[in-house]
Amino acid sequence: MQFYSTNSQNKKVDLKDAVLKGLAEDNGLYMPEQIPVLDQSFFDDIQNKSLQEIGYEVLKPFFCPDIPEADFKALVDDALNFEIPVVEVSRNKYALELFHGPTLAFKDVGARFMARILSNFVSGQEKEINILVATSGDTGSAVANGFYKVPGINVFVLYPKGLVSEVQEKQFTTLGENITAIEVNGTFDDCQRMVKQAFLDKELNEKLVLTSANSINLARLLPQSIYYHHAYAQLRAKGIENDIVMCVPSGNFGNITAGLIAQLMGLPVKRFIAATNINDIVPKYLESGKYNPAPSKATIANAMDVGDPSNFVRILDLYGAKHKVVSQKVEGYSYTDEDIRDVMKKTDADFGYVLDPHGATAYMALEDGLKAGEVGVFLETAHPTKFPEVVEPEIGRKLDVPERLQAFMKGERKSIQMDATVEKLKAFLMK
């Protein structure tokens, strides 16, 4: 399959180029030249398929034969070696728990997958691959751990000073080896801007092989469509097949883009809901048709603190940039920190289920948006113990910290301070 830029459909590249470049030369994001539609027989029997079997069938049209099918199957089996269960929280509302991977966040799926794709492509490369990734929280930890000690790959994680939780920070600043953490004096949007500008710097790209592991990279984005299919498989096993609504806590909008691609592949989802915090650029667009990026605002749901979501151009591309069509496919809701705190407290008290701030935002959107007869699935994107300073005061008790997180917290933090300019980043990388 070939891949084109959202800024121009004329020039296409193969899978390897799309993955290694991450960002197109014209600053656009890569998209597959077609969205394959899966055979109905796949969905008729999906409840009998494992997560790995679903992943292989869903992604094979995008990644094979560029990667031989036998190698690709082994890659998928290795990347998806943890559970992603659907759990009933309240009547007609289910959590898709995406926090059972190594770093206890949904980004483990895409990051582990991409690490294995790049490892496949790096063989035969004369130069090492340098991954630049901006993070507002869990991307950094998932990518850093996914690529930790992978030969021929260096990872540079840019994150906003003081704007990620202590647990998240520890997960990518304590590793060392081929992982370099860069603490930027600015916001997530500054980090993302620095990464994008670095990709467009001619001198830098002549000297180094640069790519991204953010959801702007197709090898990170596409694997996320797997768990929407897997959620449907689990609901179907419970006898639920129709009127299913998926609700996604949204920051950079890569996660919901993967869901919309799954729907276009034939997944019978009735509609999608995008839940945001007060960084409500997309909900406002869905309502008015006007897209007005703004500086990001810090919230307790920090992974969604994005004022100019990169992947929104992909959503526009999927539907011909037609506001009427986009607003029919996706509804948007936004919530304040106070709203988020209230629902964490209430859901624990009423149902005994502990939400993280991002899942709490999505759960609220389901409560507000679900219609009679519909069944809702919201994405629980991170384990609540990654946000103890937010969650524990609301539920009134200490959470049991998984052993995986305890190990990270004992590590020594190592990071480099940097001003929010691409010149500083360029000088550091060139050195």
VOVOMAR-743926 format. One line per 10 residues: number of its first residue (from 0); their letters; for each residue x negated, y, z of C-alpha. Coordinates in steps of 0.25 Angstrom, whole numbers, plus 5000, padded with zeros to 4 digits. Last residue first. Layout:
residues N
NUM	a	X:Y:Z  ...
***
This chain:
residues 431
430	kmlfaklkev	4895:5072:5076  4905:5073:5064  4916:5068:5073  4913:5078:5084  4911:5090:5074  4924:5086:5067  4932:5086:5080  4927:5099:5084  4930:5105:5070  4944:5098:5071
420	tadmqiskre	4947:5107:5083  4954:5104:5096  4942:5106:5105  4936:5093:5110  4933:5085:5122  4927:5071:5121  4933:5060:5129  4929:5048:5138  4938:5044:5150  4932:5033:5158
410	gkmfaqlrep	4941:5020:5159  4949:5016:5171  4962:5021:5165  4960:5013:5153  4960:5000:5161  4973:5004:5168  4980:5006:5155  4977:4992:5151  4981:4986:5164  4995:4992:5163
400	vdlkrgiepe	4998:5003:5173  5010:5000:5183  5018:5013:5183  5018:5022:5196  5032:5026:5201  5042:5038:5200  5047:5035:5186  5045:5050:5182  5032:5052:5190  5027:5039:5183
390	vvepfktpha	5029:5042:5169  5022:5055:5166  5009:5054:5174  5009:5039:5171  5009:5041:5156  5002:5029:5151  5009:5020:5161  5022:5023:5152  5017:5013:5141  5017:5020:5128
380	telfvgvega	5026:5021:5115  5039:5016:5121  5047:5017:5108  5062:5019:5108  5071:5008:5103  5086:5012:5102  5098:5003:5099  5110:5010:5093  5125:5007:5095  5128:5021:5100
370	klgdelamya	5117:5031:5096  5103:5033:5102  5098:5047:5101  5097:5053:5115  5094:5040:5123  5085:5036:5111  5078:5050:5112  5076:5048:5127  5069:5034:5125  5060:5041:5115
360	taghpdlvyg	5055:5051:5125  5054:5041:5136  5045:5032:5127  5036:5044:5125  5035:5047:5140  5033:5033:5144  5046:5025:5148  5047:5016:5161  5060:5007:5160  5067:5004:5173
350	fdadtkkmvd	5081:5007:5166  5087:5018:5174  5076:5024:5182  5065:5021:5172  5073:5027:5161  5077:5039:5169  5063:5043:5174  5057:5042:5160  5069:5049:5154  5067:5061:5163
340	ridedtysyg	5052:5062:5161  5055:5063:5146  5066:5073:5147  5057:5082:5156  5045:5080:5146  5055:5086:5135  5062:5078:5124  5063:5077:5109  5072:5070:5100  5071:5067:5085
330	evkqsvvkhk	5080:5058:5075  5073:5051:5064  5078:5045:5051  5089:5055:5048  5080:5066:5052  5070:5061:5042  5080:5060:5031  5086:5074:5033  5072:5080:5034  5067:5075:5021
320	agyldlirvf	5052:5074:5021  5053:5062:5011  5057:5052:5021  5045:5044:5024  5036:5057:5022  5043:5065:5032  5040:5054:5042  5026:5054:5038  5025:5069:5039  5030:5067:5054
310	nspdgvdman	5017:5058:5056  5008:5069:5061  5018:5075:5071  5015:5090:5073  5018:5094:5088  5014:5081:5094  5015:5078:5109  5021:5064:5107  5010:5057:5114  5011:5066:5126
300	aitakspapn	5025:5062:5131  5023:5071:5144  5022:5083:5135  5012:5092:5128  5017:5101:5117  5012:5100:5103  5010:5112:5094  5021:5113:5084  5025:5107:5071  5038:5112:5064
290	ykgselykpv	5045:5103:5055  5059:5108:5051  5070:5099:5047  5078:5104:5059  5082:5092:5068  5072:5082:5063  5062:5093:5063  5065:5096:5077  5063:5082:5081  5050:5082:5074
280	idnintaaif	5044:5094:5081  5048:5089:5095  5036:5090:5103  5045:5091:5115  5044:5076:5116  5048:5067:5104  5058:5056:5101  5059:5052:5087  5072:5044:5084  5072:5034:5073
270	rkvplgmlqa	5084:5028:5066  5092:5015:5062  5080:5006:5063  5081:4994:5054  5066:4992:5050  5066:4992:5035  5052:4997:5031  5058:5011:5032  5062:5009:5046  5047:5004:5049
260	ilgatingfn	5042:5017:5042  5051:5025:5052  5045:5018:5064  5031:5021:5059  5035:5036:5058  5041:5035:5072  5027:5031:5077  5019:5041:5069  5028:5053:5074  5016:5060:5080
250	gspvcmvidn	5024:5062:5093  5036:5053:5093  5043:5044:5103  5051:5035:5094  5065:5030:5095  5070:5019:5086  5085:5017:5084  5091:5003:5081  5105:5003:5075  5104:4988:5071
240	eigkarlqay	5096:4976:5074  5098:4973:5089  5099:4958:5092  5088:4957:5103  5079:4951:5093  5082:4963:5083  5078:4972:5094  5064:4965:5095  5062:4965:5080  5067:4980:5079
230	ahhyyisqpl	5056:4983:5089  5046:4976:5081  5049:4983:5068  5047:4996:5076  5035:4991:5081  5028:4988:5068  5030:5003:5063  5019:5007:5072  5009:4999:5063  5012:5010:5052
220	lralnisnas	5006:5022:5060  4992:5018:5064  4988:5012:5051  4995:5024:5044  4986:5034:5051  4994:5046:5055  4998:5038:5067  4984:5042:5073  4973:5033:5070  4966:5042:5061
210	tlvlkenlek	4954:5041:5051  4941:5046:5049  4929:5040:5041  4918:5050:5044  4908:5059:5036  4916:5063:5024  4928:5064:5033  4922:5074:5042  4917:5083:5030  4931:5082:5024
200	dlfaqkvmrq	4939:5086:5036  4954:5081:5034  4953:5070:5044  4947:5079:5054  4959:5089:5052  4969:5078:5055  4961:5074:5068  4960:5088:5073  4975:5090:5070  4979:5078:5078
190	cddftgnvei	4971:5082:5090  4976:5096:5089  4990:5091:5089  4987:5082:5101  4984:5095:5108  4971:5103:5112  4958:5101:5118  4955:5088:5112  4950:5076:5120  4942:5067:5110
180	atineglttf	4941:5052:5113  4931:5044:5106  4934:5029:5104  4923:5020:5097  4917:5016:5111  4924:5025:5122  4936:5019:5128  4940:5028:5139  4946:5040:5131  4957:5032:5124
170	qkeqvesvlg	4965:5025:5135  4961:5035:5145  4968:5047:5138  4981:5039:5137  4981:5036:5152  4978:5050:5155  4989:5055:5147  4987:5064:5135  4987:5079:5134  4976:5083:5143
160	kpylvfvnig	4966:5085:5131  4973:5082:5117  4967:5069:5111  4958:5065:5100  4954:5051:5099  4942:5048:5090  4940:5033:5086  4928:5027:5079  4930:5014:5071  4919:5005:5065
150	pvkyfgnava	4921:4994:5075  4934:4994:5083  4929:4997:5098  4942:5004:5102  4951:5005:5089  4964:5002:5096  4960:5007:5109  4957:5021:5104  4969:5021:5095  4979:5017:5106
140	sgtdgstavl	4973:5026:5116  4973:5038:5107  4986:5036:5101  4992:5035:5115  4991:5050:5119  4992:5062:5110  4981:5057:5101  4973:5061:5089  4965:5050:5082  4953:5051:5074
130	iniekeqgsv	4947:5037:5069  4933:5037:5064  4930:5025:5055  4916:5021:5054  4909:5022:5040  4905:5011:5031  4918:5004:5031  4918:4990:5027  4927:4985:5039  4934:4998:5043
120	fnsliramfr	4947:4994:5036  4950:4982:5045  4946:4989:5058  4955:5000:5053  4967:4991:5052  4964:4985:5065  4963:4999:5072  4976:5003:5065  4984:4992:5071  4979:4994:5085
110	agvdkfaltp	4982:5009:5084  4996:5007:5078  5001:4997:5088  4993:5003:5100  5000:5016:5097  5012:5011:5104  5005:5013:5118  5000:5004:5129  4985:5005:5125  4984:4990:5122
100	ghflelaykn	4998:4988:5117  5011:4986:5125  5015:5001:5124  5025:5000:5112  5037:4996:5120  5049:4998:5111  5059:5003:5121  5074:4999:5119  5086:5007:5121  5100:5001:5118
90	rsvevvpief	5103:5001:5133  5091:5004:5141  5076:5000:5141  5076:4988:5132  5062:4984:5128  5056:4982:5114  5042:4975:5115  5029:4979:5108  5020:4968:5112  5005:4967:5110
80	nladdvlakf	4996:4961:5099  5000:4970:5088  4986:4974:5083  4980:4959:5082  4993:4954:5075  4993:4966:5065  4978:4964:5061  4980:4949:5060  4991:4951:5050  4983:4962:5043
70	daepidpcff	4972:4952:5041  4981:4941:5035  4988:4952:5026  4975:4957:5020  4973:4972:5023  4976:4981:5011  4986:4970:5008  4992:4974:5017  4993:4986:5026  5006:4993:5023
60	pklveygieq	5015:4981:5018  5009:4973:5030  5014:4982:5041  5028:4977:5043  5025:4963:5041  5013:4962:5050  5019:4971:5061  5031:4962:5062  5023:4949:5063  5014:4956:5074
50	lsknqiddff	5026:4960:5082  5032:4946:5081  5043:4943:5071  5056:4936:5075  5064:4949:5077  5060:4953:5063  5068:4942:5056  5078:4950:5049  5068:4962:5048  5058:4954:5040
40	sqdlvpiqep	5069:4948:5031  5073:4962:5028  5060:4964:5020  5052:4976:5024  5052:4989:5017  5039:4994:5013  5036:5009:5015  5029:5014:5003  5017:5023:5000  5013:5021:5014
30	mylgndealg	5010:5035:5021  4997:5042:5024  4998:5055:5031  4994:5068:5024  4982:5076:5027  4978:5077:5012  4967:5067:5014  4977:5057:5020  4976:5055:5035  4972:5041:5041
20	klvadkldvk	4960:5040:5031  4956:5026:5035  4971:5021:5036  4975:5027:5023  4962:5023:5016  4964:5009:5020  4979:5008:5016  4977:5013:5002  4978:5028:4998  4988:5036:4990
10	knqsntsyfq	4987:5049:4983  5000:5054:4977  5009:5054:4990  5004:5067:4995  5005:5074:5009  5011:5061:5016  4998:5054:5010  5000:5041:5003  4997:5026:5006  4996:5014:4997
0	m	5000:5000:5000
***
